[in-house]
Amino acid sequence: MIGMVSSPHHVFLARGARRTTEPTEVDEGRFAWVPVSETQALITEGRVRNSGSLVGLLALSLKLR
């Protein structure tokens, strides 16, 4: 839908998060805890395709510089 839809992306950064249970969402695909240090490689390898995820991860990478 690129170029057809204008939708806001909200980015939230949480520090000190900890896993309390496994994800329960069944409609959105696979969920995984990934160290921030590995996210750039995932983007470069084309393993992150969702624009919402990309916006958040790229904003985070700029903040960490």
Secondary structure by P-SEA (a helix, b strand, c coil): ccccbbbbbbbbbbcccccccccccccccccccccccaaaaaaaacccccaaaaaaaaaaaaaac
